Amino acid sequence: MPELPEVETTKTSLLPLLEQRVQAVKVLNPSLRWPIPDDLDKLVGQRLVGLKRRSKYILAEFEQDQMLWHLGMSGSFRLCQPNEELRKHDHLIIDFEDQQLRYHDPRRFGCILWLDQHHQGKLIDPLGPEPLSEDFNAAYLREKLSKKNVGIKIALMDNHVVVGVGNIYATESLFNIGVHPAQPASTLSKLQVEKLVVEVKRILKQAIELGGSTLRDYTNAMGENGYFQQTLLAYGRAGEMCVNCETTLENLKLGQRASVFCPQCQPLKRNKA
């Protein structure tokens, strides 16, 4: 699933569309997580005036309307020329003045929606702070974790605590600070929380600089792969040797997600440090 760095990279790759007017809209298959609205022709004639990211959503601001785009498990946007061959699982085509934007989603868990009051209140308003913002700091995180007895990795991936820290980046951050993914969140020491905030920010910034992680079929809107996966030290490496101590990395499931860790470098502590 595309995580925050991949969504940020996708948003950045769509910036050439800014200030271009929509010439035509064609829905090829409306079946996504929620059906694509049947009134997208309202976009015709409107300029795209803004692109923002909130959590894993791209917020597209047109002159009169706003849209909420989510890549889901396998979604991607691609900037194309109109004469390029369509691919299976292309769901939506938006013709701009200079380029064509296509949304592709084989597993159909993404969404293309109007950003109205309903979706603002349901999908955006409950979200926690952005991890790269000043609002995500050690004091804030300590307060949020103080009453949570779930594993720290589950808490870190909770969008009500902080947005956009998905499986890859939570796994890497915890490995790098030596905290077991199943350690109860409320038991982290002040120093551990401080280190975790710093590491989450560092990992996400590095991932964005490298264009995200291409583990399966993720590419940005220009069709370019990300390269952060080449730096992974824990995620996806169960059964391999730890780069720090040469202990075999192990895997456990937390919240239905694979959680790779080093039993030597990340010992499980169930009591507050």
C-alpha positions in Angstrom: 0.0 0.0 0.0 1.4 3.5 -0.8 2.3 5.2 2.4 3.0 8.9 3.2 6.2 9.2 1.2 4.7 7.6 -1.9 1.6 9.9 -1.7 3.8 12.9 -1.2 5.9 11.9 -4.2 2.8 11.3 -6.3 1.4 14.8 -5.3 4.7 16.4 -6.3 4.7 14.6 -9.6 1.2 16.0 -10.4 2.3 19.7 -9.9 2.7 20.2 -13.7 -1.1 20.2 -13.9 -1.5 23.3 -11.8 -3.2 26.2 -13.6 -4.3 23.9 -16.4 -8.0 23.7 -17.3 -9.9 20.5 -17.5 -11.0 19.8 -21.1 -12.9 16.5 -20.6 -13.6 13.8 -18.1 -14.2 10.1 -18.8 -15.1 7.4 -16.2 -14.1 4.0 -17.5 -15.0 2.0 -14.5 -16.6 3.7 -11.4 -16.1 0.7 -9.1 -13.7 1.7 -6.4 -13.9 1.6 -2.6 -16.8 4.0 -3.1 -18.2 4.6 -6.6 -16.6 7.4 -8.6 -19.2 10.2 -8.6 -21.3 10.4 -11.7 -21.1 14.2 -12.0 -17.4 14.7 -12.6 -18.2 16.6 -15.7 -18.6 19.6 -13.3 -14.8 19.8 -13.6 -14.8 20.7 -17.3 -13.6 24.3 -17.7 -12.2 24.5 -14.2 -8.5 25.2 -13.6 -6.6 23.0 -11.1 -5.4 25.6 -8.6 -4.0 23.6 -5.7 -2.7 20.2 -4.7 -2.1 19.2 -1.0 -1.5 16.1 0.9 -3.3 15.3 4.2 -2.2 11.9 5.6 -2.5 9.5 2.6 -5.1 11.6 0.8 -4.4 14.0 -2.1 -6.6 17.1 -1.9 -7.1 18.5 -5.4 -8.5 22.1 -5.4 -10.2 23.3 -8.6 -11.7 26.7 -9.1 -15.2 25.8 -7.8 -14.8 22.3 -6.4 -12.4 20.2 -4.3 -11.7 16.5 -4.7 -10.2 13.9 -2.4 -8.1 11.2 -4.0 -6.7 8.1 -2.2 -4.5 5.5 -3.8 -5.8 2.6 -1.6 -3.8 -0.6 -1.9 -2.7 -0.5 -5.6 -3.8 2.9 -7.0 -1.6 5.2 -9.0 -1.9 8.3 -11.1 -0.2 8.6 -14.5 0.4 11.7 -16.7 0.0 10.6 -20.3 -0.5 11.8 -23.8 -4.0 11.1 -25.2 -2.7 8.7 -27.8 -1.1 6.4 -25.3 -2.6 2.9 -25.0 -5.0 2.4 -22.2 -4.2 -0.2 -19.5 -6.5 -2.7 -17.9 -7.7 -1.3 -14.6 -7.6 2.4 -15.8 -10.7 3.8 -14.0 -10.6 7.5 -14.8 -9.3 9.9 -17.4 -9.1 13.7 -17.0 -7.9 15.6 -20.0 -6.1 18.8 -19.1 -4.7 21.4 -21.6 -1.3 19.8 -22.1 -1.6 16.3 -20.6 -4.0 13.6 -19.7 -4.3 12.3 -16.1 -5.3 8.6 -15.6 -6.1 6.8 -12.4 -5.2 3.1 -12.4 -6.2 0.7 -9.6 -6.2 -3.1 -10.1 -7.4 -3.9 -6.5 -9.9 -1.0 -6.5 -9.5 0.1 -2.8 -8.7 3.7 -3.7 -11.2 6.5 -4.0 -12.0 9.5 -6.1 -14.5 11.7 -4.2 -15.8 15.2 -3.9 -14.3 16.8 -0.8 -17.6 18.0 0.7 -18.7 18.6 4.3 -19.6 14.9 4.8 -16.2 13.6 3.7 -14.3 16.4 5.4 -16.0 15.4 8.7 -15.7 11.7 8.2 -12.3 11.2 6.7 -10.2 14.3 7.4 -11.3 16.0 10.6 -10.6 12.9 12.9 -7.0 12.6 11.7 -4.0 13.2 14.0 -1.1 15.6 13.2 1.2 15.3 10.3 4.4 13.5 11.3 6.7 16.1 9.7 4.9 19.0 11.4 5.8 20.8 14.7 2.6 19.4 16.2 4.1 15.9 16.2 6.6 16.2 19.0 7.8 14.2 22.0 5.5 15.9 24.5 2.4 15.3 22.3 3.4 11.7 21.6 4.1 10.9 25.3 0.6 12.1 26.2 -1.0 10.1 23.5 0.8 6.9 24.4 0.4 7.2 28.2 -2.9 5.4 28.2 -2.3 3.0 25.3 -1.3 -0.6 26.2 -1.3 -1.9 22.6 2.1 -2.5 21.0 4.0 0.6 20.1 3.9 -0.3 16.4 0.1 -0.5 16.4 -0.1 2.9 18.2 2.3 4.5 15.8 0.2 3.3 12.8 -3.0 4.7 14.4 -4.1 7.7 12.3 -5.7 9.2 15.3 -2.3 9.4 17.0 -0.2 10.5 13.9 -1.0 10.2 10.2 0.9 8.4 7.5 3.3 6.3 9.5 2.6 3.0 7.7 4.1 -0.5 8.1 7.4 0.1 6.3 8.3 3.3 8.1 7.1 2.2 11.5 9.1 -1.0 11.3 12.3 0.8 10.2 11.9 3.6 12.9 11.5 1.1 15.7 14.4 -1.0 14.5 16.7 2.0 14.4 15.9 3.1 18.0 16.0 -0.5 19.4 12.4 -0.7 20.5 10.4 -4.0 20.1 7.3 -3.5 18.0 5.1 -5.2 20.6 6.4 -3.2 23.6 3.3 -1.7 25.2 3.1 1.9 24.0 2.5 3.3 27.6 5.8 1.8 28.8 8.1 3.7 26.5 10.5 6.0 28.4 10.7 9.7 27.8 14.0 9.2 26.0 12.6 6.4 23.8 9.7 8.7 22.8 12.0 11.5 22.0 14.2 9.2 19.9 11.1 7.8 18.1 9.8 11.2 17.1 13.2 12.2 15.7 13.6 8.9 13.9 10.1 8.9 12.3 10.7 12.4 10.9 14.2 11.4 9.6 13.0 8.2 8.0 10.0 9.9 6.3 12.1 12.8 5.0 14.7 10.3 3.6 12.0 8.2 1.9 10.4 11.3 0.3 13.9 12.4 -1.0 14.3 8.9 -2.5 10.9 8.9 -4.2 9.2 6.5 -1.8 9.4 2.7 -1.8 8.6 0.6 -4.9 8.0 -2.9 -3.5 5.4 -4.1 -6.0 3.9 -1.7 -8.6 4.2 1.8 -7.1 5.4 4.5 -9.4 4.9 8.2 -9.4 2.8 10.0 -12.0 5.8 10.1 -14.3 6.1 6.3 -14.2 9.3 6.5 -12.0 10.1 4.1 -9.2 11.0 5.0 -5.7 14.4 3.9 -4.2 13.9 3.9 -0.4 13.5 0.1 -0.4 17.2 -0.1 -1.1 17.9 1.3 2.3 15.6 -1.0 4.3 17.3 -2.6 7.3 14.4 -4.6 8.8 11.2 -4.5 6.8 10.9 -7.5 4.5 14.1 -9.1 5.8 12.8 -11.7 8.2 15.2 -14.7 8.3 18.2 -12.5 7.3 21.0 -11.3 9.6 20.7 -8.1 11.6 23.1 -5.5 10.1 24.0 -4.5 13.7 24.6 -7.8 15.5 24.1 -10.6 12.9 21.2 -12.1 14.9 18.5 -13.6 12.7 15.7 -11.2 12.2 12.3 -12.5 13.3 8.7 -11.8 12.3 5.5 -11.6 14.2 2.0 -10.4 13.4 0.7 -7.2 15.0 -2.7 -5.9 13.9 -2.6 -8.3 11.0 0.7 -6.7 9.8 4.1 -8.4 9.5 6.4 -6.9 12.0 10.1 -7.7 11.5 12.5 -7.1 14.4 15.8 -8.1 15.9 15.4 -10.1 19.2 18.9 -9.0 20.3 18.7 -5.3 19.4 15.0 -4.9 20.2 14.3 -6.8 23.4 10.7 -6.9 24.5 10.1 -4.9 27.7 6.6 -5.0 29.2 7.2 -2.7 32.1 7.9 1.1 32.0 11.5 1.9 31.8 
